[in-house]
Amino acid sequence: MDNLKITVYQGYLFWENIDKNLQNISLRLSNIREKTNLIILPEMFNTGFTMNAAELAEPMDGKTMQWMKKTAEKFDAVVTGSLVINADGKYYNRLIWMRPDGSYEHYDKRHLFALGKEHNTYTAGHDRLIVELNGWRICPVICYDLRFPVFLRNIPDNEYDLLIVVANWPEKRALHWRTLIPARAVENQSYVIGVNRVGHDGNEVYHSGDSTCIDPNGNVVYYKRDEEDVYTFSIIGDEVAKARRALPFLKDADKFELL
């Protein structure tokens, strides 16, 4: 695998204001001064973590999808993050993997946050998504999915080298976030990148960000707390291979199937 240039956006999200969020993110991304392969945005990056899907959900050809397409083309990079989608009469917390040529994949959040009544509004997805970029196998998931290691387990024929978690993870449970991301990296011998938002949302819940990148050995590559940040860094393909070669734990893992 080639090394991969990643740009993360840890941003303040304007509550339920799609136009303002897209304008602000475009402004922040304009500060990128080097070639990047992948731009990662938080969960529900255009609205904040809202249950007001009836008013805010967009179709798959809506303004945010068009914005993602234009942004991916502008930077010649994949753009990913989740938004509220209305499809087939149902609402989804849907992650989009938008390529520069306008083609895309999507993943619907499997684990809906019952504590926040997300399951009363949104329809859960089922299968995880594995995408390829510059030789990397990448598994993008959404926020609460981080708590479920069986779903995220590296298994043969569905293996990944990089796990991405886009989130609106509150500061009051930031210790859990900072614990679980390194755990997922070490147990799956992969890079893990978590991209969170900052600031208060419309329910006065504070988010401290704590966006981070952890390598397959548990080392911190990037970390930022409390402040907005647009930051580009590289992850190293050889580090994944070296970790798995030196400590071949994955081959000893239990075999199972998700229902």
N, C-alpha and C positions, 0 to 999 in steps of 0.2 A: 504494500500500500504506500502511496505517496503521503507526505505530510499534508495535513488539512488545515486551512486557515478558517477560523471561526470568528464571527463577530456576534457578541451578545448585546442585547438591549435590555438593561434593567431600568425601567422607566416608571414615572408617575402616570397613572391612567385617569383621565377625566371621566367622571362617573356617567355612564350611559350616553356619552357624547361621541358618536362615531366620527363625525367630521373633524372635531377638534383633536381627537386621538390620532387620526391618520395624518393630519397636518403636522402635529407635534412630532410624531415618529419620523416623518419625512425630513423635518428640520434636523432632528438629532442624527439621523443616518447620514445627512449631508456632510457630517464631520469625518466620515470614513475617508482616510487618505491613502489606503493601500488596498491591493487586490485581496478580496476575500472569496471563499468558496461557499460559505453558508452564513446566513443571518438568522438568528434565533430571537423570537419575540415571546413575551409571556402568554399565559393562558388568557383567553378573552381580551386580547390586546386592544381591541377597538371599543370596548364597553366597560371593562372591569367585570368582576365575577357577579353577574346579575341573574336573577330569576325572572326578569321582565322580558321573557322571550317573545311573548305575543306582540310586543311593540318593536323589539330590537332585532329579531331574527331576520337574516337576509337569505335570499335564494343563492344557489351555487353560481349564478352569473351576476351577483350583486356588486355594489360599489367596492366592498372590501376585497372581494376576489379580484376585481379589476385593478385595484390598487396594488395587491400582491403581485399580480402579473407584471404591471409596469415597473414595480420596484425590483423584481427579480431580473427583468430585462435590463434595467438601468445599470445595476451592479454586476451583471453577468454572474449571478450567484443564486443559489437556492434560498428562498425565504420560507420560514416555517413559524407557526404559532397557531393558537386556536381561536375560534370565534363562534358565535351563535348562528346556527344554520337551520332554516326551515326546508325540509325535504320530505316529500310524500305525506304532507300533513302532520309531520312530527318534528320536534325540536331536538337538535343535537349540539353538544359541546364538541365541535369538530376541529381537529388539527388538520391543517393543509400543508402539504409539502409541494411548494410551487417552484417549478424549474424556470430557468431563463427563457426557454422556448415556449412557455405558456402551458405546457403539460403539467399535470399534478397528480398526486396521490392524496388520499385522506384516511384519517383514523378517528373513529368516534370513541370518546372516553368510555372505557369499560366500567370502571369503578366510580359510581356517582356518589357524591358526598352527602350521605343521608342526614348527617348532623346539620347541614345547611339546607336540607330539603331539596337538594338538586334532583333527586330521583322523582320528585313530584312534578317536575317541569320537563326534564330531558329524558330521552330514550337512550339506553346504554348500548354501546357497541359490543363486539364480541372478540374478534380476532385481533391480535396485534399486527402492526405494520412493520415490515423490514424493507428499507429502501437502500439503494446503492449510490454512492457518490465518490468518485475518484478512487475506486477500489475498496472503500470502506462500506461495511454493512452497518446500517444505522437503524436503531429502534426508537422512534419518537413516541412519547406517552405524555399524559396530562396529570399533573398535580397529585391527587389522591391515589393514583395508580402506584406511586412510589412506595406506598405502605404494603404492597402485596408482592412479596418476593417470588412466589410460585409463578405468577403471571410474567414476571420479568426475568425468570431464570434462563440463562444461556443453555440451549439444548441443541443437539445435532439437527441439521437440516433447517433450523430456524435461528441460527446463531448470529450474534451481532458483535461489532467491535466498539461501538459507541452507543450509549444510551442517552437520550435527551429527555429531560423532564421540564415542560413548560408549566408555569404555576402562578396562582394567586394564593400563596401560602402565608398565613398570618404570623405576625411576630410572636404571639403568645405560644406558638408551637414551633418556633424557630430551632430550638434544640433538637427536636425530632428530625427536622429537615437536615440539619448539619450532621446528624448521626446516621441517618438512613442513606444519604447519598454516598458517603465513603463505603458503607457496608455493601451497597449494590455494586460499587466498582470492584471491591476486593473479591466478593463471592463470585462475580461473573467475569473477572479478569478482563475488564473493559474500561475504557474511559466513560465517565458519567459527567454530563453537563446539566446543571439545573439553572433555569432562568426564571426569576421571580420578579414581581413588581415591587415598588416602594410607595409609601404614603398611605393615607387613610382612604378607604373606599366610601361609598354612599351610605354604608351602615356603620360608619365610624370605626371600622376595623383597621388597625394599623398593620402595615406590611414593611418589614425591615430589609427586604431584598435577600441578602445572603446568597446571591447568585454565585455559582462556583463551578469549577472544573476539577475533577479528581482523576488521576491516572490509574492504570490497572493495579498499581502497588499501593494505592491509598495516599499518594502524595498530592498536595495542593498545587495546581497549575494556575488557578485564578480564583480570587474571592473578593467580593465587594458587598458592603453593608450600608444601608440607610440612604445612600446617595444615588441619583440617576447616573447611569454609566453606559457609554457605548465603547466597547473595548474589543480589540482584535488580537487573537493569539493563535499559536499553532499547536496542534496535537500531532504526535510522532507515531507513524505507523509501526516502526520497529519496536516500540515499547510494548505493544500488544503481543506481538509474536514472541519477544524475549520473555515476557512474564509467563506466557502459556508454555513456553519451552522449558523454562527453568523450574516451574512448579505446575506440572500437568494435572491440576486438580479436576478440571472439567470432565475428563474422561472417566472419573470415578463417581460422578454424580448419579443420583437416583433417576430412573426413567419413569415418566408419568405422562398422562394426557390431561389437558384442561377440558372440562365439560362446558 
